[in-house]
Amino acid sequence: MHTQCSPSRCTMMTGRYMHTLGHRTQIHLVRAYEENYFRLLKESGYHVSWYGKNDALSQAAFNLSVSEWENDIGYDSGKNAYEFGESGYWSMLSTGGSKSSNDPTNGDLKAVLKAIEFLNSNPPEPFVIFLPTRGGHPPYGAPKDFKNKWTIDEIKKHVKLRPSGIKGKPKYHSNADGIRHYRNLTYLNEDTMYEIQKSYLEMISYTDYTFGILLKGLKESGFEDNTAVFASSDHGDFGGDYGLIEKWPGGADDILTR
């Protein structure tokens, strides 16, 4: 896999390493001359419904691979927790959303509800539903009723973030000229990094919540016994580990690749 979104998704959809056909960046997408799983399924008679953003298939490949598309993704994370110019402004930490988890205007939930509506509409068979949700992607901020799910002290009991500036790490770990310097994070204390981790885990928890709604809808639709469900992630996130945030092009840290 890869530590960025598009290359990793290209790998998942083609079954090939990202470097085999040049999918090394966010803009080198799957082309029409490449096989991908969705195209093969569509050409075999499957109806392919895609609910969420497309950052893997080029325009030509998308038209050949997808029967129906709704571009719903994301949820309210609130505003930046810091003012412009403050250390922390580029930490991706937000205040948390003002919308509740069951607000249907949240894109991820809207996509799930559309998928359930499809299941209950006497859909063409066989079919595939793809839901590329936002998941735990920064900025760090969960919906209203998930943003205070845990305290920092509770997180510390179960998570031990690794410190910054570990010797022998690649240059992007450097406090002098790495990500922390580039993002002006060097003055942030340990508790801020745990706040980022807390928000990240709350976002993952919200993703689990929407996945549960999908599974409940699948069961109620009557398709549960003859439908295969696959869940996957495209990459990890520093989430405060090593004093870092988000992911980094070319990064190979275990927190990103696993």
The 8 nearest C-alpha neighbors of each residue, nearest first, counted from 0:
[[1, 7, 10, 256, 2, 16, 233, 17],
 [2, 0, 7, 3, 6, 256, 234, 233],
 [1, 3, 234, 255, 256, 250, 246, 248],
 [4, 2, 1, 5, 6, 7, 234, 248],
 [5, 3, 7, 233, 6, 8, 234, 2],
 [4, 6, 25, 8, 55, 7, 54, 9],
 [7, 5, 9, 22, 8, 23, 17, 4],
 [6, 8, 1, 10, 0, 5, 9, 233],
 [7, 9, 11, 5, 10, 6, 55, 233],
 [8, 10, 6, 12, 7, 11, 55, 5],
 [11, 9, 7, 8, 15, 13, 17, 14],
 [10, 12, 8, 9, 14, 13, 7, 15],
 [13, 11, 9, 35, 10, 36, 14, 8],
 [12, 14, 35, 15, 10, 11, 9, 36],
 [15, 13, 10, 11, 12, 16, 35, 9],
 [16, 14, 10, 13, 17, 19, 11, 9],
 [17, 15, 18, 10, 19, 14, 0, 20],
 [16, 18, 22, 10, 19, 6, 23, 15],
 [17, 19, 21, 16, 20, 22, 23, 15],
 [20, 18, 16, 17, 21, 15, 22, 23],
 [21, 19, 18, 22, 17, 16, 15, 23],
 [20, 22, 18, 23, 19, 17, 27, 24],
 [23, 21, 17, 27, 6, 18, 24, 20],
 [22, 24, 21, 6, 17, 18, 27, 25],
 [25, 23, 26, 27, 22, 6, 5, 3],
 [24, 26, 5, 27, 6, 4, 23, 3],
 [25, 27, 24, 28, 5, 22, 54, 23],
 [28, 26, 22, 24, 25, 23, 21, 29],
 [29, 27, 55, 56, 57, 26, 30, 22],
 [28, 30, 56, 57, 55, 9, 33, 60],
 [31, 29, 60, 32, 33, 57, 28, 56],
 [30, 32, 60, 59, 33, 29, 57, 63],
 [31, 33, 30, 34, 60, 29, 59, 35],
 [34, 32, 31, 30, 35, 29, 13, 60],
 [33, 35, 13, 32, 38, 36, 39, 31],
 [36, 34, 13, 12, 38, 37, 39, 33],
 [35, 37, 39, 38, 12, 40, 13, 34],
 [38, 36, 40, 64, 39, 35, 41, 65],
 [39, 37, 64, 41, 40, 35, 36, 42],
 [38, 40, 36, 42, 37, 41, 43, 35],
 [41, 39, 43, 37, 38, 45, 42, 36],
 [40, 42, 45, 38, 44, 43, 39, 64],
 [41, 43, 39, 40, 44, 38, 45, 64],
 [44, 42, 40, 41, 45, 39, 38, 46],
 [43, 45, 41, 42, 40, 46, 125, 124],
 [46, 44, 41, 126, 125, 40, 43, 47],
 [45, 47, 126, 66, 41, 127, 125, 48],
 [48, 46, 127, 66, 65, 126, 45, 128],
 [49, 47, 67, 128, 66, 68, 127, 129],
 [48, 50, 129, 68, 128, 67, 130, 51],
 [51, 49, 69, 130, 110, 68, 70, 71],
 [52, 50, 71, 70, 72, 131, 130, 132],
 [51, 53, 70, 72, 54, 131, 71, 50],
 [52, 54, 55, 56, 51, 70, 131, 61],
 [53, 55, 5, 56, 52, 28, 4, 25],
 [54, 56, 28, 5, 9, 53, 8, 29],
 [57, 55, 29, 28, 61, 60, 54, 58],
 [56, 58, 60, 28, 59, 29, 30, 61],
 [59, 57, 61, 60, 62, 56, 30, 31],
 [58, 60, 62, 61, 31, 57, 63, 30],
 [61, 59, 31, 63, 57, 30, 62, 58],
 [60, 62, 58, 64, 56, 63, 59, 65],
 [63, 61, 59, 60, 64, 65, 58, 66],
 [62, 64, 60, 61, 38, 65, 59, 31],
 [63, 65, 38, 61, 37, 62, 41, 60],
 [66, 64, 47, 67, 62, 61, 63, 48],
 [67, 65, 47, 46, 48, 64, 68, 62],
 [66, 68, 48, 65, 49, 47, 69, 46],
 [67, 69, 49, 50, 48, 70, 66, 65],
 [70, 68, 50, 71, 51, 49, 67, 110],
 [69, 71, 51, 52, 50, 68, 72, 53],
 [72, 70, 51, 106, 110, 69, 50, 107],
 [73, 71, 106, 107, 51, 132, 133, 52],
 [74, 72, 106, 107, 133, 105, 132, 75],
 [73, 75, 105, 106, 76, 107, 142, 72],
 [74, 76, 96, 77, 142, 98, 105, 97],
 [77, 75, 96, 140, 95, 141, 93, 142],
 [78, 76, 96, 95, 94, 75, 93, 97],
 [79, 77, 93, 94, 80, 76, 95, 96],
 [78, 80, 93, 81, 94, 92, 77, 88],
 [79, 81, 93, 94, 92, 78, 82, 88],
 [82, 80, 88, 79, 87, 85, 83, 86],
 [81, 83, 85, 88, 84, 80, 79, 87],
 [82, 84, 85, 88, 81, 86, 89, 87],
 [85, 83, 82, 86, 88, 81, 87, 89],
 [84, 86, 83, 88, 82, 87, 81, 183],
 [87, 85, 183, 88, 184, 186, 84, 187],
 [86, 88, 90, 89, 184, 85, 81, 183],
 [87, 89, 81, 90, 85, 86, 83, 82],
 [90, 88, 87, 182, 91, 183, 86, 184],
 [89, 91, 87, 92, 88, 244, 184, 182],
 [92, 90, 138, 89, 139, 137, 93, 88],
 [93, 91, 139, 90, 80, 138, 195, 79],
 [94, 92, 79, 80, 140, 78, 139, 95],
 [93, 95, 80, 77, 78, 140, 79, 96],
 [96, 94, 140, 77, 76, 141, 93, 146],
 [95, 97, 76, 77, 142, 75, 143, 98],
 [96, 98, 143, 77, 142, 99, 95, 75],
 [99, 97, 143, 96, 142, 102, 75, 100],
 [100, 98, 143, 102, 101, 142, 144, 97],
 [99, 101, 142, 102, 144, 98, 143, 205],
 [100, 102, 99, 103, 108, 105, 98, 104],
 [101, 103, 99, 104, 100, 105, 98, 108],
 [104, 102, 109, 105, 108, 101, 106, 112],
 [105, 103, 102, 106, 109, 108, 74, 98],
 [106, 104, 74, 103, 108, 107, 102, 109],
 [105, 107, 72, 73, 71, 109, 108, 74],
 [108, 106, 72, 73, 110, 109, 132, 105],
 [107, 109, 111, 110, 106, 105, 103, 112],
 [108, 110, 106, 112, 103, 107, 111, 105],
 [111, 109, 113, 107, 108, 50, 112, 71],
 [110, 112, 108, 114, 113, 109, 213, 115],
 [113, 111, 115, 109, 114, 110, 116, 108],
 [114, 112, 116, 110, 115, 111, 117, 109],
 [113, 115, 117, 111, 112, 116, 110, 118],
 [116, 114, 118, 112, 117, 113, 216, 111],
 [117, 115, 113, 119, 114, 118, 112, 120],
 [116, 118, 114, 120, 115, 119, 113, 122],
 [119, 117, 115, 116, 120, 220, 122, 114],
 [118, 120, 116, 117, 220, 121, 115, 122],
 [121, 119, 117, 122, 118, 116, 115, 123],
 [120, 122, 119, 123, 118, 117, 124, 220],
 [123, 121, 120, 118, 124, 117, 119, 126],
 [124, 122, 125, 126, 46, 121, 45, 120],
 [125, 123, 126, 122, 45, 46, 44, 121],
 [124, 126, 45, 123, 46, 44, 127, 122],
 [127, 125, 46, 45, 124, 47, 123, 128],
 [126, 128, 47, 48, 46, 129, 45, 125],
 [129, 127, 48, 49, 47, 130, 126, 114],
 [128, 130, 49, 50, 48, 131, 127, 47],
 [129, 131, 50, 132, 51, 49, 128, 110],
 [132, 130, 51, 129, 52, 133, 50, 72],
 [133, 131, 134, 107, 72, 130, 51, 73],
 [134, 132, 73, 136, 72, 135, 131, 107],
 [133, 135, 206, 132, 136, 203, 202, 73],
 [136, 134, 202, 203, 199, 133, 137, 206],
 [135, 137, 134, 133, 138, 139, 245, 236],
 [138, 136, 139, 91, 245, 135, 140, 92],
 [137, 139, 91, 92, 140, 93, 136, 76],
 [138, 140, 137, 92, 93, 198, 91, 199],
 [139, 141, 95, 76, 93, 198, 94, 138],
 [140, 142, 146, 202, 95, 76, 145, 96],
 [143, 141, 96, 145, 100, 99, 98, 144],
 [142, 144, 99, 96, 97, 98, 145, 146],
 [145, 143, 99, 142, 146, 100, 147, 148],
 [146, 144, 148, 142, 143, 147, 141, 201],
 [145, 147, 141, 143, 148, 95, 144, 142],
 [148, 146, 149, 145, 150, 144, 201, 143],
 [147, 149, 145, 146, 201, 150, 144, 197],
 [150, 148, 147, 153, 151, 154, 197, 201],
 [151, 149, 153, 152, 154, 147, 148, 197],
 [150, 152, 154, 153, 155, 194, 193, 197],
 [153, 151, 155, 150, 154, 156, 149, 193],
 [154, 152, 150, 156, 151, 155, 149, 157],
 [153, 155, 151, 156, 152, 157, 158, 150],
 [156, 154, 152, 158, 153, 157, 151, 159],
 [155, 157, 153, 154, 158, 152, 159, 151],
 [156, 158, 155, 154, 159, 153, 152, 160],
 [159, 157, 155, 154, 156, 160, 196, 193],
 [160, 158, 155, 161, 157, 156, 240, 154],
 [161, 159, 240, 158, 162, 241, 239, 193],
 [160, 162, 241, 240, 159, 163, 242, 239],
 [163, 161, 241, 242, 160, 164, 240, 165],
 [162, 164, 241, 242, 165, 161, 172, 174],
 [163, 165, 173, 166, 172, 174, 162, 241],
 [166, 164, 163, 168, 167, 162, 172, 241],
 [167, 165, 168, 164, 169, 173, 172, 163],
 [166, 168, 165, 169, 170, 164, 172, 173],
 [167, 169, 166, 165, 172, 170, 164, 173],
 [170, 168, 171, 172, 167, 173, 250, 166],
 [171, 169, 172, 173, 177, 168, 176, 178],
 [170, 172, 177, 178, 173, 169, 176, 168],
 [173, 171, 177, 170, 169, 168, 178, 164],
 [172, 174, 177, 175, 170, 171, 176, 164],
 [173, 175, 179, 180, 177, 176, 164, 172],
 [176, 174, 173, 180, 177, 179, 185, 181],
 [177, 175, 180, 173, 174, 181, 178, 171],
 [176, 178, 171, 173, 172, 180, 179, 174],
 [179, 177, 181, 171, 180, 182, 172, 243],
 [180, 178, 184, 182, 185, 181, 177, 174],
 [179, 181, 183, 176, 178, 177, 182, 174],
 [180, 182, 178, 179, 183, 177, 176, 184],
 [181, 183, 179, 89, 180, 184, 178, 90],
 [184, 182, 180, 86, 181, 179, 185, 87],
 [185, 183, 179, 182, 187, 186, 87, 86],
 [184, 186, 179, 187, 183, 180, 174, 86],
 [187, 185, 184, 86, 188, 183, 87, 179],
 [186, 188, 184, 185, 191, 87, 86, 189],
 [189, 187, 191, 190, 186, 192, 185, 242],
 [188, 190, 192, 191, 193, 187, 242, 162],
 [191, 189, 193, 192, 188, 194, 151, 187],
 [192, 190, 194, 193, 189, 188, 187, 195],
 [191, 193, 239, 195, 189, 194, 190, 196],
 [192, 194, 196, 190, 195, 191, 197, 151],
 [195, 193, 191, 197, 192, 196, 190, 198],
 [194, 196, 192, 198, 193, 197, 238, 239],
 [197, 195, 193, 238, 199, 194, 198, 239],
 [198, 196, 194, 200, 195, 199, 193, 201],
 [199, 197, 201, 195, 196, 200, 140, 139],
 [198, 200, 196, 202, 197, 201, 139, 135],
 [199, 201, 203, 197, 202, 198, 204, 196],
 [202, 200, 204, 198, 203, 199, 145, 141],
 [203, 201, 141, 205, 135, 199, 204, 200],
 [204, 202, 200, 206, 135, 205, 201, 134],
 [203, 205, 201, 207, 202, 206, 200, 208],
 [204, 206, 208, 202, 207, 203, 201, 209],
 [205, 207, 203, 209, 208, 204, 134, 210],
 [206, 208, 210, 204, 205, 209, 211, 203],
 [209, 207, 205, 211, 206, 210, 204, 212],
 [210, 208, 212, 206, 211, 207, 108, 213],
 [211, 209, 207, 213, 212, 208, 206, 214],
 [210, 212, 214, 208, 209, 213, 215, 207],
 [213, 211, 209, 215, 210, 214, 216, 208],
 [212, 214, 210, 216, 211, 215, 111, 217],
 [215, 213, 217, 211, 216, 212, 218, 210],
 [216, 214, 212, 218, 217, 213, 211, 219],
 [217, 215, 213, 219, 214, 218, 115, 220],
 [218, 216, 214, 220, 215, 223, 219, 222],
 [217, 219, 223, 215, 216, 220, 221, 214],
 [218, 220, 216, 221, 217, 215, 222, 223],
 [221, 219, 217, 218, 222, 119, 216, 118],
 [220, 222, 219, 218, 223, 217, 224, 118],
 [223, 221, 220, 224, 225, 226, 217, 218],
 [224, 222, 218, 226, 217, 225, 221, 220],
 [223, 225, 222, 226, 221, 218, 227, 217],
 [226, 224, 223, 222, 227, 221, 228, 125],
 [225, 227, 223, 224, 222, 228, 217, 127],
 [226, 228, 229, 225, 223, 224, 127, 222],
 [227, 229, 226, 230, 214, 223, 128, 217],
 [228, 230, 231, 227, 129, 226, 232, 128],
 [231, 229, 228, 232, 210, 130, 131, 129],
 [230, 232, 229, 233, 11, 234, 131, 8],
 [233, 231, 234, 230, 235, 134, 8, 7],
 [232, 234, 7, 4, 8, 231, 235, 3],
 [235, 233, 2, 255, 232, 256, 3, 1],
 [234, 236, 255, 254, 256, 257, 2, 237],
 [235, 237, 245, 255, 238, 246, 254, 234],
 [236, 238, 244, 240, 239, 245, 243, 254],
 [239, 237, 196, 244, 236, 240, 195, 245],
 [240, 238, 192, 242, 243, 237, 244, 196],
 [239, 241, 160, 237, 242, 161, 238, 243],
 [242, 240, 163, 162, 161, 243, 239, 160],
 [243, 241, 239, 163, 240, 162, 192, 244],
 [244, 242, 239, 241, 237, 240, 179, 238],
 [243, 245, 237, 238, 239, 246, 90, 236],
 [244, 246, 236, 237, 238, 137, 247, 243],
 [247, 245, 236, 237, 244, 2, 255, 3],
 [246, 248, 250, 249, 245, 2, 3, 178],
 [249, 247, 250, 3, 2, 246, 24, 251],
 [248, 250, 247, 251, 2, 1, 3, 246],
 [249, 251, 247, 248, 252, 2, 246, 255],
 [250, 252, 249, 253, 256, 255, 2, 1],
 [253, 251, 254, 255, 250, 256, 237, 2],
 [252, 254, 256, 255, 257, 251, 235, 250],
 [253, 255, 252, 235, 256, 257, 237, 236],
 [256, 254, 235, 236, 253, 252, 2, 234],
 [255, 257, 253, 2, 234, 254, 235, 252],
 [256, 253, 255, 254, 235, 234, 252, 0]]
